[in-house]
Amino acid sequence: MQTNQPGGPEKGGAPQASPVTVHDLLTTFDKLHVSQLKDPRPTRNKINLYFEALRPLPLESLTVPVVLEWYITNKKRSQIQADGCISILRTAINRAIEWDMYRGVNVAKLVKRKAFPRRKRFVMKEERPALIDEIDREPLMLRVYFYLLYYTGSRPNEIRTVLLRNLKIFQHDGQYVGVLMKPTTKNGEAQQVPLPAFVCALLVEYLATLPADQTALFIGSRGRIPSKEWFHEHWCEVRKRAGLGDVQQRDLRRTCATDLTSHLDLITISKGVLNHRDLNTTQIYVQPINERIIDAMNANVLLNRAHLSQAAAVPAAPIPPQEPLHTIPPRVIEPHSNTMEWPG
């Protein structure tokens, strides 16, 4: 594997190896890293569409101005894609350093991405009945998908790609119990998520309809796992009918975590449900329970207006009757004439 060691020709007049280019790195990066991703297509698409300007450049020639100019050019097309490409470049250069392809500084880390506000939307208590009614109208496969998102706090892609061997369902004390085993999650760790009895019963009903040779939980009409776009289209129909046009699939994860705060402590939610390494990340997901805030606000209003209710409770002294006052009729001013003359 080539390295970009500085210096002149080696002893004996042997020519120095040609410098490693960004194209060389991307080729190796695709073979050793991208190909190992659960879904490599998004990363490969970004590399194919946005990295052309950097490909011929030697890695050692990359500077902050060069990378920043490339980032700004991409940002004119799409802010989100530009940020995604910077992340890819950071990871690729980090791997080049690990693989001894490059010994310089990771300049991509010095280009700051745009900081987007953290999303805090979740399905509120008053919104849930309409959403559940609309999910219940969906076919069985979509009901399984949406309720797995809603009641386990999983990410959409984790549920979309579930394999049947990762589901364990048993009967215990007259009801179903189960576990969803995730071999890998976003943080690289495996996770086991308990399944509510309602979801287990729904899964048992759904599994009975599947062919014996099916390996994935969801298989579309084309014989493969449906795309993210396919599930998104159906979600858009559900949320539209429920009047929740701004709620995204990923908001169901935040909704699950928020709802569970009424039953579990934050550490249990963080480790047992969301699989977060850092409790601070869980605090971003979990939103304040509205009922507690509303109760506190109502109590505060009652406290501040207590003196008014006390004053209303004290009966006022009766007002003695008074004789009617003689009123003087208002004086009517009549004009002296119907004609107006200018003075002078």
Phi, psi and omega per residue, in radians:
M1 nan 2.383 -3.049
Q2 -1.329 2.598 3.037
T3 -2.257 2.760 -3.105
N4 -1.783 1.063 -3.114
Q5 -1.316 2.259 -3.127
P6 -1.245 2.871 3.052
G7 2.127 3.036 -3.120
G8 -1.517 -2.867 3.141
P9 -1.088 2.594 -3.137
E10 -1.298 2.947 -3.133
K11 -1.076 2.546 -3.112
G12 1.551 0.049 3.095
G13 1.342 0.216 3.118
A14 -1.194 2.308 -3.119
P15 -1.201 2.601 3.126
Q16 -1.290 2.516 3.122
A17 -1.066 2.531 -3.139
S18 -1.120 2.539 -3.088
P19 -1.139 2.606 3.110
V20 -1.282 2.234 3.127
T21 -1.695 2.948 3.065
V22 -1.080 -0.630 3.099
H23 -1.073 -0.753 3.092
D24 -1.042 -0.767 -3.136
L25 -1.107 -0.808 -3.094
L26 -1.108 -0.621 3.100
T27 -1.114 -0.829 3.111
T28 -1.181 -0.671 -3.141
F29 -1.074 -0.713 3.125
D30 -1.162 -0.704 -3.077
K31 -1.238 -0.689 -3.004
L32 -1.763 -0.343 -3.060
H33 -2.119 -1.015 -3.039
V34 -1.078 -0.687 -3.112
S35 -1.109 -0.335 -3.125
Q36 -1.570 -0.118 3.121
L37 -1.222 2.678 3.128
K38 -1.065 -0.720 3.081
D39 -2.341 1.645 -3.061
P40 -1.355 -0.163 -3.016
R41 -1.054 -0.795 -3.141
P42 -1.034 -0.731 3.140
T43 -1.160 -0.761 3.129
R44 -1.116 -0.665 3.118
N45 -1.087 -0.751 3.125
K46 -1.124 -0.752 3.139
I47 -1.075 -0.756 -3.121
N48 -1.172 -0.600 -3.021
L49 -1.585 -0.490 -2.925
Y50 -2.113 -0.115 -3.014
F51 -1.798 0.111 -3.036
E52 -1.053 -0.678 -3.085
A53 -1.166 -0.459 -3.088
L54 -1.611 -0.341 -2.976
R55 -0.930 -0.821 -3.063
P56 -1.337 -0.141 -3.034
L57 -1.395 2.406 2.992
P58 -1.120 2.511 3.138
L59 -0.988 -0.698 -3.078
E60 -1.210 -0.237 3.132
S61 -1.548 -0.125 -3.135
L62 -1.223 2.190 3.071
T63 -2.199 2.961 3.128
V64 -1.043 -0.808 3.110
P65 -1.031 -0.688 3.141
V66 -1.123 -0.842 -3.127
V67 -1.182 -0.653 -3.140
L68 -1.142 -0.717 3.098
E69 -1.082 -0.732 3.090
W70 -1.098 -0.719 3.133
Y71 -1.113 -0.776 -3.121
I72 -1.133 -0.683 3.089
T73 -1.064 -0.769 3.102
N74 -1.164 -0.607 -3.111
K75 -1.134 -0.505 3.098
K76 -1.126 -0.464 3.094
R77 -1.512 -0.764 -3.121
S78 -2.886 2.150 3.103
Q79 -1.109 -0.758 -3.097
I80 -1.132 -0.749 -3.138
Q81 -1.182 -0.648 3.110
A82 -1.091 -0.743 3.110
D83 -1.138 -0.693 3.108
G84 -1.117 -0.654 3.139
C85 -1.198 -0.655 3.091
I86 -1.091 -0.701 3.117
S87 -1.107 -0.722 3.113
I88 -1.098 -0.769 -3.131
L89 -1.117 -0.711 3.086
R90 -1.015 -0.844 -3.120
T91 -1.116 -0.724 -3.113
A92 -1.107 -0.738 3.137
I93 -1.200 -0.653 3.057
N94 -1.034 -0.734 3.119
R95 -1.178 -0.646 3.104
A96 -1.055 -0.670 3.099
I97 -1.171 -0.733 3.126
E98 -1.130 -0.647 -3.085
W99 -1.526 0.119 3.112
D100 1.084 0.571 3.033
M101 -1.608 -0.311 -3.008
Y102 -2.675 2.450 -3.105
R103 -2.176 0.283 -3.126
G104 -1.644 -2.792 -3.120
V105 -1.611 2.521 3.068
N106 -1.400 1.599 -3.045
V107 -1.208 -0.376 3.131
A108 -1.114 -0.457 3.103
K109 -1.218 -0.336 -3.093
L110 -1.536 -0.106 3.082
V111 -1.681 2.054 -3.055
K112 -1.459 2.270 3.057
R113 -1.415 2.798 3.090
K114 -1.197 2.318 3.140
A115 -1.557 1.946 3.109
F116 -1.519 2.544 3.088
P117 -1.102 2.479 -3.122
R118 -1.204 2.369 -3.133
R119 -1.331 2.348 -3.095
K120 -2.200 0.180 -3.087
R121 -1.232 2.357 2.992
F122 -2.557 2.866 -3.100
V123 -1.389 2.057 -3.108
M124 -1.403 2.865 -3.032
K125 -0.980 -0.727 -3.091
E126 -1.249 -0.302 -3.107
E127 -1.620 -0.286 -3.006
R128 -1.134 -0.770 -3.103
P129 -0.965 -0.759 -3.130
A130 -1.132 -0.707 -3.133
L131 -1.152 -0.793 -3.128
I132 -1.115 -0.700 3.106
D133 -1.041 -0.697 -3.108
E134 -1.313 -0.621 3.057
I135 -1.105 -0.688 -3.130
D136 -1.132 -0.307 3.107
R137 -1.436 -0.192 -3.073
E138 -1.393 2.801 3.034
P139 -1.035 2.825 -3.018
L140 -0.999 -0.744 -3.102
M141 -1.070 -0.738 -3.133
L142 -1.252 -0.588 3.062
R143 -1.090 -0.750 3.099
V144 -1.047 -0.797 -3.115
Y145 -1.083 -0.900 -3.057
F146 -1.178 -0.676 -3.127
Y147 -1.295 -0.494 3.009
L148 -1.125 -0.697 3.064
L149 -1.109 -0.852 -2.982
Y150 -1.169 -0.760 -2.950
Y151 -1.769 -0.083 3.083
T152 -2.016 -0.135 3.139
G153 1.187 0.440 -3.119
S154 -1.489 2.839 3.066
R155 -1.410 2.604 -3.100
P156 -0.941 -0.765 -3.093
N157 -1.216 -0.493 3.085
E158 -1.141 -0.698 -3.131
I159 -1.348 -0.676 -3.106
R160 -1.031 -0.598 -3.025
T161 -1.844 0.297 -3.130
V162 -1.071 2.384 3.033
L163 -1.735 2.615 -3.072
L164 -1.087 -0.543 -3.124
R165 -1.195 -0.242 3.140
N166 -1.640 0.111 3.076
L167 -1.931 2.246 3.082
K168 -2.180 2.085 -3.107
I169 -2.250 2.328 -3.124
F170 -2.333 2.927 3.006
Q171 -1.839 2.350 -3.121
H172 -2.590 2.142 3.130
D173 0.919 0.756 3.035
G174 1.424 0.057 3.092
Q175 -2.442 2.864 -3.122
Y176 -1.461 2.473 2.988
V177 -2.275 2.679 -3.107
G178 -2.835 3.010 -3.124
V179 -2.430 2.399 2.972
L180 -1.777 2.082 -3.131
M181 -1.766 2.104 3.110
K182 -1.807 1.948 -3.112
P183 -1.061 -0.574 3.090
T184 -2.615 2.583 3.130
T185 -2.214 -3.030 -3.062
K186 -1.025 -0.614 -3.137
N187 -1.536 0.137 3.075
G188 1.525 -0.034 -3.090
E189 -1.806 2.652 3.038
A190 -1.319 2.768 -3.122
Q191 -2.625 2.511 3.006
Q192 -2.036 2.162 -3.091
V193 -1.990 2.133 3.056
P194 -1.126 2.557 -3.139
L195 -1.872 2.296 3.065
P196 -1.086 2.709 -3.099
A197 -1.040 -0.642 3.130
F198 -1.069 -0.781 3.140
V199 -1.180 -0.679 3.112
C200 -1.066 -0.780 3.140
A201 -1.110 -0.670 3.102
L202 -1.144 -0.696 3.116
L203 -1.141 -0.727 3.130
V204 -1.053 -0.748 3.103
E205 -1.093 -0.717 -3.108
Y206 -1.262 -0.740 -3.107
L207 -1.092 -0.504 3.128
A208 -1.179 -0.296 -3.126
T209 -1.632 -0.109 -3.031
L210 -1.534 2.594 3.054
P211 -1.166 2.718 -3.026
A212 -1.159 -0.458 -3.079
D213 -1.649 0.107 -3.139
Q214 -1.310 2.399 -3.112
T215 -1.901 -0.527 3.134
A216 -1.675 2.655 -3.132
L217 -1.145 -0.685 -3.121
F218 -2.076 2.152 3.059
I219 -2.267 2.264 -3.116
G220 -1.506 -3.035 -3.090
S221 -1.164 -0.356 3.142
R222 -1.570 0.090 3.078
G223 1.448 0.306 3.103
R224 -2.471 2.996 -3.121
I225 -1.101 2.249 3.128
P226 -1.057 2.634 -3.104
S227 -1.308 2.889 3.055
K228 -1.057 -0.647 -3.119
E229 -1.131 -0.623 3.138
W230 -1.124 -0.828 3.106
F231 -1.139 -0.638 -3.135
H232 -1.110 -0.709 3.124
E233 -1.052 -0.752 3.130
H234 -1.211 -0.623 3.087
W235 -1.118 -0.689 3.132
C236 -1.052 -0.653 3.108
E237 -1.171 -0.737 -3.129
V238 -1.102 -0.889 -3.078
R239 -1.176 -0.543 3.107
K240 -1.141 -0.811 3.134
R241 -1.126 -0.554 -3.136
A242 -1.451 -0.079 -3.107
G243 1.288 0.489 -3.102
L244 -2.156 0.973 -3.031
G245 -1.082 -0.338 -3.106
D246 -1.690 -0.029 -3.109
V247 -1.500 2.248 3.132
Q248 -1.804 2.870 3.138
Q249 -1.015 -0.701 -3.102
R250 -1.166 -0.322 3.101
D251 -1.228 -0.340 3.095
L252 -1.179 -0.526 3.068
R253 -1.126 -0.762 3.109
R254 -1.180 -0.631 3.115
T255 -1.122 -0.781 3.128
C256 -1.046 -0.811 -3.122
A257 -1.106 -0.700 -3.133
T258 -1.168 -0.752 -3.139
D259 -1.103 -0.637 -3.069
L260 -1.270 -0.221 3.107
T261 -1.132 -0.328 3.072
S262 -1.316 -0.247 -3.047
H263 -2.156 -0.416 -3.048
L264 -2.284 2.749 3.046
D265 -1.397 2.871 -3.017
L266 -1.129 -0.616 -3.123
I267 -1.147 -0.738 3.124
T268 -1.123 -0.725 3.102
I269 -1.097 -0.737 -3.091
S270 -1.114 -0.844 -3.045
K271 -1.522 -0.684 -3.012
G272 -1.535 -0.405 -3.074
V273 -1.994 -0.971 -3.042
L274 -1.517 -0.304 3.137
N275 1.039 0.793 3.089
H276 -1.586 2.482 3.030
R277 -1.393 -0.545 -3.034
D278 -2.022 2.232 3.134
L279 -1.109 -0.489 3.115
N280 -1.088 -0.594 3.094
T281 -1.140 -0.692 3.116
T282 -1.117 -0.657 -3.139
Q283 -1.133 -0.433 3.053
I284 -1.243 -0.687 -3.108
Y285 -1.241 -0.761 -3.027
V286 -1.385 2.154 3.140
Q287 -1.755 2.688 3.120
P288 -1.038 2.486 3.105
I289 -1.274 2.155 -3.048
N290 -1.065 -0.650 -3.088
E291 -1.041 -0.678 -3.133
R292 -1.152 -0.726 -3.138
I293 -1.169 -0.764 -3.133
I294 -1.095 -0.754 3.113
D295 -1.059 -0.734 3.132
A296 -1.136 -0.718 3.122
M297 -1.136 -0.741 3.119
N298 -1.098 -0.719 3.113
A299 -1.118 -0.667 3.131
N300 -1.148 -0.705 3.109
V301 -1.108 -0.786 3.131
L302 -1.068 -0.685 -3.141
L303 -1.135 -0.760 -3.098
N304 -1.261 -0.390 -3.107
R305 -1.905 0.257 -3.095
A306 -1.092 -0.638 -3.094
H307 -1.125 -0.482 3.122
L308 -1.254 -0.709 3.126
S309 -1.202 -0.584 3.088
Q310 -1.174 -0.710 3.123
A311 -1.132 -0.633 3.139
A312 -1.251 -0.453 -3.129
A313 -1.321 -0.425 -3.141
V314 -1.414 2.088 -3.124
P315 -1.168 2.375 3.134
A316 -1.353 2.559 3.113
A317 -1.126 2.416 -3.125
P318 -1.126 2.502 3.119
I319 -1.557 2.109 -3.126
P320 -1.107 2.543 3.125
P321 -1.133 2.496 3.126
Q322 -2.120 2.619 3.104
E323 -1.194 2.529 3.131
P324 -1.088 2.416 3.131
L325 -1.396 2.503 3.071
H326 -1.367 2.145 -3.115
T327 -1.742 2.521 3.126
I328 -1.688 2.136 -3.132
P329 -1.072 2.533 -3.115
P330 -1.161 2.532 -3.140
R331 -1.371 2.285 3.131
V332 -1.685 2.153 -3.133
I333 -1.638 2.057 3.141
E334 -1.734 2.452 3.072
P335 -1.197 2.586 3.141
H336 -1.180 -0.535 3.124
S337 -2.739 2.942 3.140
N338 -1.519 0.000 3.136
T339 -1.943 2.605 3.140
M340 -1.997 2.255 3.133
E341 -2.038 2.446 3.073
W342 -1.305 2.426 -3.140
P343 -1.105 2.561 3.099
G344 1.445 nan nan
